[in-house]
Amino acid sequence: MRLTETEILTMDPTDAGAPLLSDQVQISGNVVPMTLTTGGKLRWPDRCLSIAKDVLGFTVEGSRIKINAVIESGPGICCPSNVGAPMRKTFTFEPLSEDSLRLWNQRLQSVIDSLGRPKRLFVLLNPYGGSRSAPKVFSHDVKPLLDDANIHYTLQETKYRLHAKEVAHSLDIMGYDGVLCVSGDGILVEVVNGLLEREDWSSAIKMPLGVIPAGTSNGMAKSLLDFVGESCTAFNATLAIIRGHKRSLDVATVLQGQKKYFSVLMLAWGLIADIDIESEKYRWMGSARMDFYAIQRIFCLRKYHGCIKFVAAPGFENFGEPNELGGEIDELNSNWVMQDGYCGPTFDMKGFNRKIEGPFVSIWLHNVPWGGEDVLAAPDAKFSDGYLDLIVMKDCPKISLATLMGEMNKGGHVRSPHVLYLKVKAFALEPGPRADDPNKEGIIDVDGEVLARGKGTYKCDQKTLMTYDKLHIKVDQGLATVFSPIN
């Protein structure tokens, strides 16, 4: 029996199983009952779809309604191992009257609108990153899903380094419900920096950001999808954006004098930074360049003089040694001036009560668990706990180091006796020269980009944002927002 519109409007919305609309419809020539519940379930004899999880959108074509959905694939002859992977599917039904068609259209749309899904997205696509696969990823995986979900989008291809930052800095944020980054991690980082350098940064940074893995390093997408047990694919990442679920993301401010940089992924100095940046000379090898160059660096191991100071998270106060404060407080505060955009959280050196002296093999700070699709850098990292995970290695026999590096794909390296793994609220890095050659220094790598290069490093003639000198990092808990899969 079909309910009247008055009955529908007066139903108790707390009753998840109560019908919002119940009617006879025609499917494949057969007249069957169909019900849309207040809990967002669309039921008919052969199927039950969750609007929130399964339904992307719908279209009305004449007297028919087409439901665009995603369902789990069944066993197939060509790809039996792909059982359970999501696939697109369309279900068509025909209400028996114009009045019924109007009600179905209205009620389906009201349920979808209640989910807070994005209706208009600004899409940034990096055609040059990784294996230059982003255009294909967008046309094959992303665009069909956005079209199914009736999401309007503006597509902008980046043309040069920091182009995405420029776009984010001037974007009309009122015209969009989110920014979608089709690339590796680099475009996301540029967008965050662009938003935070705006005069209206406090409202701009609330813009939800989506990440589609289409680059060499897809650490953020991997972290978000792996958190809910989903594989790191463009299809799954796009579904997360369409469904509109969001989570907060910590943002770290890297400060050196009056220069600042906003980080959402990681900072590396020493072994990890050297592998990440110097392996670019073997980019023709694809993703294998990292493993190839890692072997070289392990057997020609470098150590760097320097010191780190930090504010330990609760439970980690005994790591390192006590730090005696001197004139550093005044030096830091004297460099703090008003600048355009967000200046970052206030730094108070009184809290930097612990330190570790070098030499170091590697210093690695992480904001999210995965550094790439196959590098579980910080297994205990959380998206918005207000802390950075610090991985410190001062020394390690080469054979043990090779074994340790091989365990990074599952996070086993943090359990090594040669590794210190802790959480910090704030961090100061004082980088020094290589232990084997005082005339050569190192590279500071932030979110996959070179923040600073010292003397004698790879491409040391190239200009960088900061100098190879002391810098400070502090975390803003949950400052940014990202589209996230439903747990």
Order of alpha helices (4+ residues) and beta strands (2+ residues): alpha-beta-beta-beta-beta-beta-beta-beta-alpha-beta-alpha-alpha-beta-alpha-beta-alpha-alpha-beta-alpha-alpha-beta-beta-beta-alpha-alpha-beta-beta-alpha-beta-beta-beta-alpha-beta-beta-beta-beta
